[in-house]
Amino acid sequence: MLPRRKNMVNLPPEECPLHLCMSVIGGRWTPAIIWYLSLGPRRFSELKDDIQGVSAKVLTTRLKTLEADGVINREVVPTSPPSVEYSLTELGLELKPAIEAIVAVGHRLKERKNP
């Protein structure tokens, strides 16, 4: 029988940086929101059109959560009627390379499934 190896990460899961980051960007729609906002500010309706299949309720919830986590900014634009624009914060922009890496792997996985 092989000896059991000890975990080299000595942090509890709630303090693990990987666990914390994945709790922020994990979920079905969050990476897509970050992806589209990495291209520039977007209004709610634009994001809703960009992300096919997301409901308005879920998009609203995800945007509020990302704002609370400091990943996105929510700015009320003084138009008539008022509109809201979302953009990435500096912290959110730091997630862009991670999302791009996930997209690159996604392209390679897609090529393997559809040669």
C-alpha positions in Angstrom: 0.0 0.0 0.0 1.3 3.5 -0.9 1.8 5.9 2.0 -0.6 8.8 2.2 1.0 12.1 1.4 0.5 15.1 3.6 -1.2 18.2 2.1 1.5 20.8 1.5 -1.0 23.7 1.7 -1.4 24.5 5.4 -4.3 27.0 5.1 -7.9 26.1 5.9 -10.1 26.1 2.8 -11.8 29.4 3.6 -8.4 31.1 3.8 -6.9 29.5 0.6 -6.4 32.1 -2.1 -7.5 29.7 -4.8 -10.7 28.8 -2.9 -11.5 32.5 -2.4 -10.9 33.5 -6.0 -12.9 30.6 -7.3 -15.8 31.6 -5.0 -15.8 35.0 -6.7 -15.4 33.9 -10.3 -17.1 30.5 -10.1 -20.6 29.9 -11.3 -22.3 29.7 -14.6 -22.5 33.3 -15.7 -19.8 35.2 -13.7 -16.8 34.4 -16.1 -19.0 35.6 -19.0 -19.8 38.8 -17.3 -16.1 39.5 -16.6 -15.2 38.5 -20.2 -17.7 41.0 -21.8 -16.8 43.8 -19.3 -13.1 43.2 -20.1 -13.9 44.6 -23.5 -15.2 47.9 -22.1 -18.2 49.3 -20.1 -21.6 47.7 -20.8 -25.1 48.6 -19.9 -27.4 46.0 -18.3 -29.4 45.4 -21.5 -26.1 45.0 -23.5 -24.8 42.4 -21.1 -28.2 40.6 -21.2 -27.9 40.4 -25.0 -24.2 39.4 -24.9 -24.9 36.5 -22.5 -27.4 34.3 -24.2 -29.6 32.4 -21.8 -29.1 34.4 -18.6 -32.2 35.7 -16.9 -32.5 39.3 -15.8 -32.9 38.2 -12.2 -29.7 36.0 -12.3 -27.8 38.7 -14.1 -28.9 41.3 -11.6 -27.9 39.0 -8.7 -24.4 38.3 -10.2 -23.8 42.0 -10.9 -24.6 42.9 -7.3 -22.4 40.2 -6.0 -19.5 41.2 -8.2 -19.9 44.8 -7.2 -19.9 43.8 -3.5 -16.7 41.8 -4.1 -15.0 44.8 -5.6 -14.7 43.2 -9.1 -17.0 45.6 -11.0 -18.1 49.3 -10.8 -21.8 50.3 -11.2 -22.2 53.8 -12.5 -25.5 55.6 -13.0 -25.2 57.6 -16.2 -27.2 60.9 -16.0 -29.3 60.4 -19.2 -33.0 60.7 -19.7 -34.1 58.1 -18.6 -31.1 57.3 -16.3 -29.1 54.3 -17.3 -26.5 52.2 -15.5 -23.1 51.2 -16.9 -20.9 48.4 -15.5 -17.2 48.2 -15.8 -14.3 46.3 -14.3 -12.4 47.7 -11.3 -8.6 47.4 -11.1 -9.2 44.1 -9.2 -11.6 42.9 -12.0 -9.0 43.8 -14.6 -6.5 41.5 -12.8 -8.9 38.6 -13.5 -8.8 39.2 -17.3 -5.7 37.1 -17.9 -7.3 34.2 -16.0 -10.5 34.4 -18.0 -8.5 34.7 -21.2 -6.6 31.5 -20.3 -9.8 29.7 -19.6 -11.2 30.8 -23.0 -8.0 29.6 -24.7 -8.3 26.2 -23.1 -12.0 26.2 -24.1 -11.0 26.7 -27.7 -8.6 23.8 -27.6 -11.3 21.6 -25.9 -13.7 22.6 -28.6 -11.2 21.7 -31.3 -10.7 18.2 -29.8 -14.5 17.6 -29.7 -15.0 18.9 -33.3 -11.9 18.0 -35.3 
